[in-house]
Amino acid sequence: MQPIVTDRAYEFVPPHTGNLWPSFFRLFLRLFVRRAFGITRVEFRNIDRLRSLRRKGHSILLTPNHCRLADPVVMQILAKEISQHIYIMASSHLFFRGKLLAWVLRRAGAFSVYREGVDRPAVKMAIDILTEARRPLVIFPEGYLSQSNDRLNALLPGVSLIARAAARNQSESTVANRKLFVVPVAIKYLFRGELRSELESMLREIERQQGWPAQPGRDLLDRIYGVGELLLASKERELLGEQQGGELAVRLGRLIDHLLGPIEKKWLAAPAETSVANRVKELRRAILPEMIRGNLADDVRAERWRQLEDVHLAQRLGLYPSQYIRSKPTVDRMLETVHKFFENVTGKEPPHRPTTAVVLVGEPIDMATMASRKDGEDPLLIEIDRQLTGMLSRLAEESPMYCDPAAITGSGSS
């Protein structure tokens, strides 16, 4: 897994505003997602909703779910489908992975946002893009990869802050009849290949690296549960001294608290009693500033990196929803889960082909009709969550159940 924090000083990276480079990259989008992610088909639904908004000159804020690294590229393919370039708000760590990647990201319309602090230039850039209706803007409201396509993580408030500020600016604008619409977009990945061979190759490698005997004849579901139990028990022995008992959610929560609790006690006056994502965010905000300023002794810096590694491990553990497979053993939930096992053990992320990406455009939300925040609740976030959760739930029904013979053999592929 690639590191997602850095102790390098952050500087805002604005997007490239020209049309030549985005148009050039469009020529290779489908080839890229096929080779990098195994996505052989992208299917669009309700896309005329976006075309209608653009014809009328309205501002568009697209708020997709974020479960895979392929999501931004899929959104670029959506933009190509409506003949419109887009801007994308992207985590700043991506721009630190090399000059070439940073160069490509900028020219594809991405600009950086620093998740470990308040990034006023990024927020201003997003507000200006929407106020002026330059191009549609993509913001992933979950803030980070969920890695579970059928589940939505808690939405972060930044998307609402930006949308409301831009809507206020537009209300004061002299441009007649221009409105800001927030459009939830559900992305669902459906594996259409041969499940058994896809899972077998990853499970064999996990078992080999862990020194466990291979079990090629075992039922796939039982084998996944068994590998998951062994990986969890191994981590419990490493961190807690012995294997624990209880439900999966309880055991994961115990490990996460063991990792985060001591660090929160050291760094936070009042540890957050909230989601793992927010706990992780607050800790990074506390730990990183002095590391970035560069005035720490080597041993102190090394200790802080160890703390950040524990924080990152806690975040990864929080990406395993309770009863995700047991409640509904679909092909894609099985593949997602084993993929996460494989990534955590090997550090590699293999493509799974053939995969179809379904892009379902939700009902546009007119910000002029959206009520203000009240009593700690935000109607905009509630509506985005409602739409995305509903759309993902409907799309999940298109994933074959494991008991379907076609799901195992791949004979139902398109």
C-alpha positions as CSV (number, residue, x, y, z in Angstrom):
1,M,0.0,0.0,0.0
2,Q,1.3,3.4,-0.9
3,P,2.0,5.9,1.9
4,I,-0.7,8.5,2.2
5,V,1.1,11.0,4.5
6,T,4.3,12.8,4.1
7,D,6.5,15.1,6.2
8,R,7.3,17.3,3.3
9,A,6.1,20.9,3.4
10,Y,2.8,21.3,1.6
11,E,2.2,23.8,-1.1
12,F,-1.1,24.1,-3.0
13,V,-1.0,22.6,-6.5
14,P,-3.5,24.4,-8.8
15,P,-5.1,22.7,-11.8
16,H,-4.0,23.3,-15.3
17,T,-6.8,25.3,-17.0
18,G,-6.2,24.6,-20.6
19,N,-8.1,22.2,-22.8
20,L,-5.4,20.7,-24.9
21,W,-3.9,18.2,-22.4
22,P,-7.2,17.0,-21.0
23,S,-8.4,16.3,-24.6
24,F,-5.2,14.4,-25.3
25,F,-5.5,12.2,-22.2
26,R,-9.0,11.4,-23.1
27,L,-7.7,9.4,-26.1
28,F,-6.2,6.8,-23.7
29,L,-8.6,6.7,-20.8
30,R,-10.3,3.4,-21.7
31,L,-7.1,1.7,-22.6
32,F,-5.6,2.9,-19.2
33,V,-8.4,1.6,-17.1
34,R,-8.4,-1.7,-19.0
35,R,-4.7,-2.3,-18.4
36,A,-4.4,-0.8,-14.9
37,F,-7.7,-1.9,-13.3
38,G,-9.1,-4.6,-15.6
39,I,-12.1,-2.4,-16.4
40,T,-13.2,-3.6,-19.9
41,R,-16.6,-1.7,-20.0
42,V,-18.0,1.5,-18.6
43,E,-21.8,1.8,-18.5
44,F,-23.6,5.1,-17.9
45,R,-27.1,5.6,-16.6
46,N,-29.2,8.7,-16.3
47,I,-26.4,10.7,-17.9
48,D,-28.8,13.0,-19.7
49,R,-29.3,14.7,-16.3
50,L,-25.8,16.1,-16.6
51,R,-26.2,17.0,-20.2
52,S,-29.3,19.0,-19.4
53,L,-27.6,21.0,-16.6
54,R,-24.6,21.8,-18.8
55,R,-26.8,23.0,-21.7
56,K,-28.5,25.4,-19.3
57,G,-25.1,26.7,-18.1
58,H,-25.5,25.7,-14.5
59,S,-22.7,24.9,-12.1
60,I,-22.3,21.2,-11.2
61,L,-20.7,19.6,-8.2
62,L,-20.3,15.8,-8.7
63,T,-20.1,13.8,-5.4
64,P,-19.3,10.2,-6.2
65,N,-18.6,7.4,-3.8
66,H,-15.0,6.4,-3.5
67,C,-14.1,2.8,-3.2
68,R,-11.3,2.2,-5.7
69,L,-8.2,3.9,-7.2
70,A,-10.0,3.8,-10.6
71,D,-12.8,6.1,-9.5
72,P,-11.1,9.4,-10.7
73,V,-10.4,7.9,-14.1
74,V,-14.0,6.6,-14.4
75,M,-15.2,10.1,-13.6
76,Q,-12.9,11.4,-16.5
77,I,-14.6,8.9,-18.8
78,L,-18.0,10.2,-17.6
79,A,-16.8,13.7,-18.5
80,K,-15.8,12.6,-21.9
81,E,-19.2,11.0,-22.4
82,I,-20.9,14.4,-21.9
83,S,-18.2,16.3,-23.9
84,Q,-17.1,18.3,-20.9
85,H,-13.7,18.7,-19.1
86,I,-13.8,18.5,-15.3
87,Y,-11.8,19.5,-12.3
88,I,-11.1,17.0,-9.5
89,M,-10.1,17.7,-5.9
90,A,-7.3,15.2,-5.1
91,S,-5.4,14.3,-1.9
92,S,-2.1,16.2,-1.7
93,H,-0.1,13.0,-1.2
94,L,-0.7,12.0,-4.8
95,F,1.3,15.0,-5.9
96,F,4.3,13.8,-3.9
97,R,4.6,10.5,-5.7
98,G,6.8,11.8,-8.4
99,K,7.1,14.8,-10.8
100,L,5.6,12.9,-13.7
101,L,2.4,11.9,-11.8
102,A,2.0,15.4,-10.5
103,W,2.4,16.8,-14.0
104,V,-0.2,14.4,-15.4
105,L,-2.6,15.0,-12.5
106,R,-2.5,18.8,-13.0
107,R,-3.1,18.6,-16.7
108,A,-5.9,16.2,-16.3
109,G,-7.7,18.9,-14.1
110,A,-6.8,17.8,-10.6
111,F,-5.8,20.1,-7.8
112,S,-4.5,19.3,-4.4
113,V,-6.2,19.4,-1.0
114,Y,-4.3,18.9,2.2
115,R,-6.3,16.6,4.4
116,E,-4.2,17.0,7.5
117,G,-5.0,20.7,7.9
118,V,-7.2,23.5,6.7
119,D,-6.3,24.1,3.1
120,R,-7.8,27.5,2.3
121,P,-6.3,27.8,-1.3
122,A,-7.9,24.5,-2.2
123,V,-11.3,25.5,-0.7
124,K,-11.1,28.9,-2.5
125,M,-10.3,27.2,-5.8
126,A,-13.3,24.8,-5.5
127,I,-15.6,27.7,-4.6
128,D,-14.4,29.8,-7.5
129,I,-14.8,26.9,-10.0
130,L,-18.4,26.4,-8.9
131,T,-19.2,30.1,-8.6
132,E,-18.1,30.8,-12.1
133,A,-19.4,27.5,-13.6
134,R,-16.0,26.9,-15.2
135,R,-16.3,23.2,-15.4
136,P,-18.1,20.5,-13.3
137,L,-16.1,19.8,-10.1
138,V,-15.6,16.4,-8.6
139,I,-15.3,16.0,-4.8
140,F,-15.3,12.6,-3.2
141,P,-17.4,13.3,0.0
142,E,-16.1,10.3,1.9
143,G,-12.7,11.9,1.7
144,Y,-10.8,8.6,1.3
145,L,-11.1,5.1,-0.2
146,S,-13.7,3.0,1.4
147,Q,-12.5,-0.2,-0.4
148,S,-16.0,-1.6,0.1
149,N,-18.2,-0.8,-2.9
150,D,-21.5,-1.6,-1.3
151,R,-21.0,0.5,1.8
152,L,-20.7,4.3,2.2
153,N,-18.4,5.8,4.8
154,A,-19.5,8.9,6.8
155,L,-19.4,12.0,4.6
156,L,-17.1,14.8,5.5
157,P,-18.4,18.3,6.0
158,G,-16.1,20.0,3.5
159,V,-18.2,19.3,0.5
160,S,-21.2,21.1,2.1
161,L,-19.0,24.0,3.1
162,I,-17.8,24.5,-0.5
163,A,-21.3,24.0,-2.1
164,R,-23.0,26.5,0.3
165,A,-20.3,29.1,-0.1
166,A,-20.4,28.9,-3.9
167,A,-24.3,29.0,-3.8
168,R,-24.1,32.2,-1.8
169,N,-21.7,33.7,-4.3
170,Q,-23.9,32.8,-7.1
171,S,-26.9,34.4,-5.5
172,E,-25.0,37.6,-5.5
173,S,-23.8,37.2,-9.1
174,T,-25.1,39.2,-12.0
175,V,-25.3,36.1,-14.2
176,A,-29.1,35.5,-14.7
177,N,-30.6,32.1,-14.1
178,R,-27.4,30.3,-13.2
179,K,-27.7,27.8,-10.3
180,L,-25.5,25.3,-8.5
181,F,-26.6,21.7,-8.5
182,V,-25.0,19.0,-6.5
183,V,-25.2,15.6,-8.3
184,P,-24.5,12.4,-6.4
185,V,-22.9,9.7,-8.6
186,A,-22.8,6.0,-7.7
187,I,-19.9,3.9,-9.1
188,K,-20.3,0.2,-8.9
189,Y,-17.7,-2.4,-10.1
190,L,-19.1,-5.7,-11.3
191,F,-16.6,-8.5,-11.9
192,R,-17.6,-10.6,-15.0
193,G,-14.8,-13.1,-15.1
194,E,-14.1,-16.5,-13.6
195,L,-14.3,-16.1,-9.9
196,R,-12.6,-19.3,-8.7
197,S,-9.4,-18.8,-10.6
198,E,-9.3,-15.1,-9.6
199,L,-9.6,-15.9,-5.9
200,E,-7.4,-18.9,-6.0
201,S,-4.4,-17.0,-7.3
202,M,-4.6,-14.4,-4.5
203,L,-5.4,-16.9,-1.8
204,R,-2.5,-19.1,-2.8
205,E,-0.1,-16.2,-2.6
206,I,-1.4,-15.1,0.8
207,E,-1.0,-18.6,2.2
208,R,2.5,-18.9,0.7
209,Q,3.7,-15.6,2.1
210,Q,2.2,-16.4,5.6
211,G,3.7,-19.9,5.6
212,W,0.2,-21.6,5.7
213,P,-0.6,-24.8,3.8
214,A,-2.6,-24.2,0.6
215,Q,-6.2,-25.4,0.6
216,P,-7.2,-25.5,-3.1
217,G,-10.1,-28.0,-2.6
218,R,-11.8,-26.1,0.2
219,D,-15.1,-24.2,-0.5
220,L,-14.3,-20.6,-1.5
221,L,-16.4,-19.0,1.2
222,D,-15.0,-21.2,3.9
223,R,-11.5,-20.6,2.7
224,I,-12.0,-16.8,2.7
225,Y,-13.4,-16.9,6.3
226,G,-10.5,-19.1,7.3
227,V,-7.8,-16.8,5.8
228,G,-9.5,-13.8,7.4
229,E,-9.6,-15.5,10.8
230,L,-5.9,-16.4,10.5
231,L,-4.9,-12.9,9.5
232,L,-6.9,-11.3,12.3
233,A,-5.6,-13.8,14.9
234,S,-2.0,-13.2,13.8
235,K,-2.4,-9.4,14.2
236,E,-4.1,-10.0,17.6
237,R,-1.1,-12.1,18.8
238,E,1.3,-9.5,17.5
239,L,-0.4,-6.5,19.1
240,L,-2.4,-8.0,22.1
241,G,-0.3,-11.0,23.0
242,E,-2.9,-13.6,22.3
243,Q,-5.8,-14.4,20.0
244,Q,-9.1,-12.8,21.1
245,G,-12.7,-14.0,21.0
246,G,-15.9,-12.4,20.2
247,E,-17.6,-11.0,17.1
248,L,-15.5,-9.6,14.3
249,A,-16.7,-6.0,14.9
250,V,-15.7,-6.3,18.6
251,R,-12.3,-7.8,17.8
252,L,-11.5,-5.1,15.2
253,G,-12.6,-2.4,17.5
254,R,-10.4,-3.7,20.2
255,L,-7.4,-3.7,17.9
256,I,-8.1,-0.2,16.7
257,D,-8.5,1.1,20.2
258,H,-5.2,-0.6,21.2
259,L,-3.5,1.2,18.3
260,L,-5.1,4.6,18.6
261,G,-5.8,4.9,22.3
262,P,-2.2,5.5,23.6
263,I,-1.5,7.9,20.7
264,E,-4.7,9.9,21.4
265,K,-3.8,10.1,25.0
266,K,-0.5,11.6,24.2
267,W,-1.6,14.0,21.4
268,L,-5.2,14.9,22.0
269,A,-6.7,16.7,25.0
270,A,-10.1,15.0,24.3
271,P,-9.9,11.9,22.1
272,A,-12.6,11.9,19.4
273,E,-15.4,9.5,20.1
274,T,-16.3,9.2,16.5
275,S,-15.5,7.2,13.3
276,V,-12.1,5.7,12.8
277,A,-11.6,8.1,9.8
278,N,-12.1,11.2,12.0
279,R,-9.9,9.7,14.8
280,V,-7.1,9.1,12.2
281,K,-7.5,12.6,10.8
282,E,-7.2,14.3,14.1
283,L,-4.1,12.4,15.1
284,R,-2.3,13.2,11.8
285,R,-3.2,16.8,12.2
286,A,-1.5,16.7,15.7
287,I,1.6,14.7,14.8
288,L,2.6,16.1,11.4
289,P,3.2,19.9,11.9
290,E,6.5,19.6,13.8
291,M,7.7,16.9,11.5
292,I,7.1,19.1,8.5
293,R,9.0,22.0,10.2
294,G,12.0,19.7,10.4
295,N,13.3,20.6,13.8
296,L,13.1,17.2,15.5
297,A,15.8,14.9,16.6
298,D,16.2,11.7,14.6
299,D,14.9,9.5,17.4
300,V,11.9,11.7,18.0
301,R,11.1,11.7,14.3
302,A,11.4,7.9,14.1
303,E,9.0,7.5,17.0
304,R,6.5,9.7,15.3
305,W,6.7,7.7,12.1
306,R,6.0,4.6,14.2
307,Q,2.9,6.3,15.6
308,L,1.8,7.2,12.1
309,E,2.3,3.6,11.0
310,D,0.0,2.5,13.8
311,V,-2.5,5.1,12.9
312,H,-2.4,3.9,9.3
313,L,-2.9,0.3,10.4
314,A,-5.9,1.3,12.4
315,Q,-7.4,3.0,9.4
316,R,-6.9,-0.1,7.3
317,L,-8.5,-2.3,10.0
318,G,-11.5,0.1,9.9
319,L,-12.0,-0.7,6.2
320,Y,-13.5,-4.1,7.0
321,P,-17.3,-3.7,7.5
322,S,-18.8,-6.2,9.9
323,Q,-20.7,-9.0,8.3
324,Y,-19.9,-7.7,4.8
325,I,-19.7,-11.1,3.1
326,R,-21.8,-13.2,5.6
327,S,-24.8,-10.9,5.2
328,K,-24.7,-11.1,1.4
329,P,-22.0,-13.4,-0.2
330,T,-21.9,-11.9,-3.6
331,V,-19.1,-12.3,-6.1
332,D,-17.9,-8.8,-5.8
333,R,-17.9,-8.7,-2.0
334,M,-15.9,-11.9,-2.0
335,L,-13.4,-10.4,-4.5
336,E,-13.1,-7.1,-2.7
337,T,-12.4,-8.8,0.6
338,V,-9.7,-11.1,-0.7
339,H,-8.2,-8.2,-2.7
340,K,-7.9,-6.3,0.6
341,F,-6.3,-9.3,2.3
342,F,-3.9,-9.6,-0.7
343,E,-3.0,-5.9,-0.7
344,N,-2.4,-5.9,3.1
345,V,-0.1,-8.9,2.9
346,T,1.8,-8.3,-0.3
347,G,1.5,-4.6,-0.9
348,K,0.3,-5.3,-4.5
349,E,-3.0,-4.4,-6.1
350,P,-3.8,-6.7,-9.0
351,P,-6.4,-5.8,-11.7
352,H,-9.4,-8.1,-12.0
353,R,-10.6,-8.5,-15.6
354,P,-13.1,-8.4,-17.1
355,T,-14.8,-5.8,-14.8
356,T,-17.7,-3.5,-15.8
357,A,-17.9,-0.1,-14.1
358,V,-21.5,1.1,-13.8
359,V,-21.9,4.9,-13.4
360,L,-25.4,5.9,-12.1
361,V,-26.2,9.6,-12.0
362,G,-28.5,10.7,-9.2
363,E,-31.1,13.4,-8.9
364,P,-29.6,16.9,-9.1
365,I,-29.9,18.8,-5.8
366,D,-30.7,22.5,-6.4
367,M,-28.7,24.4,-3.8
368,A,-31.2,27.2,-4.0
369,T,-33.7,24.9,-2.3
370,M,-31.4,23.3,0.2
371,A,-32.1,24.3,3.8
372,S,-29.3,25.5,6.1
373,R,-27.6,23.4,8.7
374,K,-29.6,23.0,11.9
375,D,-29.1,21.3,15.2
376,G,-25.9,19.7,14.1
377,E,-27.3,18.1,11.0
378,D,-26.7,19.1,7.5
379,P,-29.6,18.5,5.0
380,L,-27.2,18.5,2.1
381,L,-25.0,15.8,3.5
382,I,-28.1,13.8,4.5
383,E,-29.5,14.0,1.0
384,I,-26.2,13.1,-0.7
385,D,-25.9,10.1,1.7
386,R,-29.5,9.1,1.1
387,Q,-29.1,9.1,-2.7
388,L,-25.7,7.4,-2.7
389,T,-26.7,4.7,-0.2
390,G,-29.9,4.0,-2.2
391,M,-28.2,3.8,-5.6
392,L,-25.4,1.6,-4.3
393,S,-28.0,-0.7,-2.7
394,R,-29.8,-1.0,-6.0
395,L,-26.6,-1.6,-8.0
396,A,-25.5,-4.2,-5.4
397,E,-28.4,-6.4,-6.6
398,E,-26.7,-6.7,-9.9
399,S,-23.8,-8.6,-8.3
400,P,-24.4,-12.4,-8.6
401,M,-24.6,-14.4,-5.4
402,Y,-21.9,-16.9,-4.8
403,C,-24.4,-19.8,-5.0
404,D,-25.1,-18.9,-8.6
405,P,-23.0,-21.3,-10.8
406,A,-22.6,-18.6,-13.4
407,A,-21.0,-16.4,-10.7
408,I,-18.2,-19.0,-10.2
409,T,-17.6,-19.9,-13.8
410,G,-17.9,-16.4,-15.2
411,S,-20.3,-17.7,-17.9
412,G,-22.6,-14.8,-17.3
413,S,-20.0,-12.2,-18.3
414,S,-20.8,-9.5,-20.8
